[in-house]
Amino acid sequence: WAPSSPAASADDGRWEIAAASAGSADAGLRRRAAWELGADRGQRSAKLLAQLLRDDDALVRSTAAAAFGKMRGDLAADLVSAAARDEQWAVRRQAVQALGRTGSFRALPALIASLNDGNEDVRIQAARSLGRSGDRRAFEPLRAALAQSAGDLRGAVIAALLSIDPVAAGPLADLAV
């Protein structure tokens, strides 16, 4: 079966195929199912995606986390937050990116915690997601991260600080150059 566009209807049979494929022994089918389930954006898909976030295959988990990026709201944030602590950095990065797209204030604790991740790519994505959120509560954790950052991470943290509060971040950005 071919992946659908985001406008595809859950009633066209694709959801049933994706749901069945989510339980397949074939990791490739499970990855495709995760992406398709994300396009559905419904609660029933979110629950299946949450199961795929616990898959043995890291690529399946990563795809499921990315698929949550197509969903909005508290349910998506609640379900994908645990993936921000996955053993594989690529899964954590996808989860942090998805958390930033949920638009939910519930994503904030996991995003802030991810500023201290052991992988720089995850930390960069956390800074970007926090900046995109515009949530003033992220300002102090980002400011603390600035002191421990360099290179691309420093740039992402400064951009996030400027997105949240350009006036307060202005002097910090000048110091960071």
C-alpha positions as CSV (number, residue, x, y, z in Angstrom):
1,W,0.0,0.0,0.0
2,A,1.2,3.5,-0.7
3,P,1.4,6.2,2.0
4,S,-1.4,8.7,1.9
5,S,-1.4,12.4,1.9
6,P,-2.2,14.2,5.2
7,A,-5.7,14.9,3.7
8,A,-6.5,11.3,3.3
9,S,-9.6,10.1,5.1
10,A,-9.4,7.5,7.9
11,D,-12.4,5.9,6.4
12,D,-10.7,5.0,3.1
13,G,-9.3,1.8,4.5
14,R,-5.8,3.1,4.9
15,W,-6.2,3.4,8.7
16,E,-7.2,-0.3,8.9
17,I,-4.2,-1.3,6.8
18,A,-1.8,0.8,8.8
19,A,-3.2,-0.5,12.1
20,A,-2.8,-4.1,10.9
21,S,0.7,-3.3,9.7
22,A,1.7,-1.8,13.0
23,G,1.7,-5.4,14.4
24,S,3.7,-6.8,11.5
25,A,6.9,-8.8,12.1
26,D,8.4,-6.7,9.3
27,A,10.1,-3.6,10.7
28,G,9.7,-1.8,7.3
29,L,6.0,-2.3,7.4
30,R,5.8,-1.1,11.0
31,R,7.8,2.1,10.0
32,R,5.4,2.8,7.1
33,A,2.5,2.1,9.4
34,A,3.8,4.7,11.9
35,W,4.1,7.3,9.3
36,E,0.6,6.6,8.0
37,L,-0.9,6.6,11.5
38,G,0.6,10.1,12.1
39,A,-1.2,11.4,9.0
40,D,-4.5,10.3,10.5
41,R,-3.9,12.6,13.6
42,G,-6.7,10.8,15.5
43,Q,-6.8,9.5,19.1
44,R,-7.0,5.9,17.9
45,S,-3.8,6.4,15.8
46,A,-2.0,8.1,18.8
47,K,-2.5,5.0,20.9
48,L,-1.0,2.7,18.2
49,L,1.9,5.1,17.7
50,A,2.5,5.0,21.4
51,Q,2.9,1.3,21.1
52,L,5.3,1.7,18.2
53,L,7.4,4.1,20.4
54,R,8.2,1.0,22.4
55,D,9.2,-1.1,19.4
56,D,12.5,-3.1,19.5
57,D,13.6,-1.5,16.3
58,A,15.1,2.0,16.8
59,L,14.0,3.1,13.2
60,V,10.4,2.2,14.0
61,R,10.6,4.2,17.3
62,S,12.1,7.1,15.5
63,T,9.5,7.1,12.8
64,A,6.7,6.9,15.4
65,A,8.2,9.8,17.2
66,A,8.4,11.8,14.0
67,A,4.8,10.9,13.2
68,F,3.7,12.5,16.5
69,G,5.0,15.7,15.0
70,K,2.0,15.7,12.7
71,M,-0.4,15.7,15.8
72,R,-1.3,18.6,18.1
73,G,-2.3,18.8,21.7
74,D,-1.8,17.4,25.1
75,L,-2.4,13.7,24.2
76,A,0.4,13.8,21.6
77,A,2.7,15.6,24.1
78,D,1.9,13.1,26.8
79,L,2.5,10.1,24.7
80,V,5.7,11.2,23.0
81,S,7.4,12.6,26.1
82,A,8.8,9.3,27.2
83,A,10.6,8.9,23.8
84,A,12.6,11.9,24.7
85,R,14.5,9.6,27.1
86,D,15.0,6.7,24.6
87,E,18.3,4.9,24.5
88,Q,18.9,6.0,20.9
89,W,19.8,9.6,20.3
90,A,18.0,9.7,16.9
91,V,14.7,8.6,18.6
92,R,15.2,11.3,21.2
93,R,15.9,14.0,18.6
94,Q,12.7,13.0,16.7
95,A,10.7,13.0,19.9
96,V,12.0,16.4,20.9
97,Q,11.1,17.8,17.5
98,A,7.6,16.3,17.7
99,L,7.2,17.7,21.2
100,G,7.9,21.2,19.9
101,R,5.2,20.8,17.3
102,T,2.4,19.6,19.6
103,G,1.7,23.1,20.8
104,S,1.1,21.7,24.3
105,F,2.5,23.3,27.5
106,R,2.9,19.7,28.8
107,A,5.8,19.3,26.4
108,L,7.9,21.9,28.3
109,P,9.4,19.7,31.1
110,A,10.7,17.1,28.6
111,L,12.0,19.8,26.3
112,I,13.8,21.5,29.1
113,A,15.3,18.2,30.3
114,S,16.5,17.6,26.8
115,L,18.7,20.7,27.0
116,N,21.0,18.4,29.1
117,D,20.9,15.4,26.8
118,G,24.2,13.6,26.2
119,N,23.8,14.2,22.4
120,E,24.4,17.7,21.0
121,D,21.9,17.1,18.1
122,V,19.2,16.4,20.7
123,R,20.2,19.6,22.7
124,I,20.1,21.7,19.5
125,Q,16.6,20.4,18.7
126,A,15.4,21.0,22.2
127,A,16.6,24.6,22.0
128,R,14.8,25.1,18.6
129,S,11.6,23.5,20.0
130,L,11.7,25.7,23.1
131,G,12.2,28.8,20.9
132,R,9.4,27.8,18.7
133,S,7.1,27.4,21.7
134,G,7.7,31.0,22.8
135,D,7.0,29.9,26.4
136,R,8.6,32.4,28.8
137,R,9.2,29.6,31.3
138,A,11.9,28.2,29.0
139,F,14.0,31.4,29.2
140,E,16.0,30.7,32.3
141,P,16.8,27.0,31.4
142,L,17.9,28.3,28.0
143,R,20.0,31.0,29.6
144,A,21.7,28.4,31.8
145,A,22.3,26.2,28.7
146,L,23.9,29.2,27.0
147,A,26.8,29.1,29.5
148,Q,27.6,25.5,28.5
149,S,27.1,25.7,24.8
150,A,29.3,26.3,21.8
151,G,29.0,26.3,18.0
152,D,25.7,25.2,16.5
153,L,24.2,24.6,20.0
154,R,25.1,28.1,21.0
155,G,23.5,29.5,17.9
156,A,20.3,27.5,18.5
157,V,20.1,28.6,22.2
158,I,20.6,32.3,21.3
159,A,18.0,32.1,18.6
160,A,15.6,30.5,21.0
161,L,16.2,33.1,23.7
162,L,15.6,35.9,21.1
163,S,12.4,34.2,20.0
164,I,11.1,34.1,23.6
165,D,12.2,37.5,24.8
166,P,14.2,39.7,22.4
167,V,14.7,42.5,24.9
168,A,16.0,40.3,27.7
169,A,18.0,38.1,25.4
170,G,19.7,41.0,23.5
171,P,22.5,41.5,26.0
172,L,23.0,37.7,26.3
173,A,23.3,37.4,22.5
174,D,25.9,40.2,22.5
175,L,28.0,38.4,25.1
176,A,27.8,35.1,23.3
177,V,29.5,36.3,20.1
